[in-house]
Amino acid sequence: MKRAVIILALVFLFAIAILFLTISWSASGNAPQFLAKKLPPPGNYSSVTYNVANPQPFVGGKVWVWAFQNTNRSHHYLFDLDDRLILGELFNGSAEFANQDGTKVLCCAAGPNLGSLQEWFAYAETKLSRGRIRHEVNWKQTF
């Protein structure tokens, strides 16, 4: 009897560890990342647009553009209007606003950044319940 309780406890702890690792790995890598690379404008896109609601879309001769290949695939590029080159690509997010000289950009992230244990448990419960249980957590934003 005592051996069965120990084995069940170990199996339970192992299952919790696997669940923790699975959810942690699926949440990692969601932070927006900018990859600087100079490229000529690529073709073969069905639509190319920029944020027309932005009060200053063209900061320092540069603009953030969204290029759509199809309905599920989009790319976010920093485009230099003077040289007509792509200066880099933004992954896992989209650029919303930039400061006056374009050195800082406010990004909209693709997923939550799980910084605290409370945020991790809220995210895990939402994922495990397939969205039926949702928690209002104050997600931290850093600039």
C-alpha angles and dihedrals in degrees: 000000000000091000091052091052091050092048092048091049091050092048090049092050091046091051091049091049092050091048091049092050094046094051093042092052092047091052096046120094095033096117115109112257129192117212111197114216132144111228136157113250109281121225134213098078124137093210138011121189144153134214102280091180091063110105091218109026094158107058115172094345091305133108135187110236132187116216118194122203094181137332095293104036125068135160128207113213134180103224125198108217095196098050095028092228135128107243096192149321130255115219128198095013148032131250113245107171138358131203122250096279096034096242095120125045130192107222132196105223123224095225144006122290104224103211104152134043091245091055091047093052092046091050092045093050091049091049094046093048090047091238098311092111115049129177127202104230123173100239111211119237123197127195 
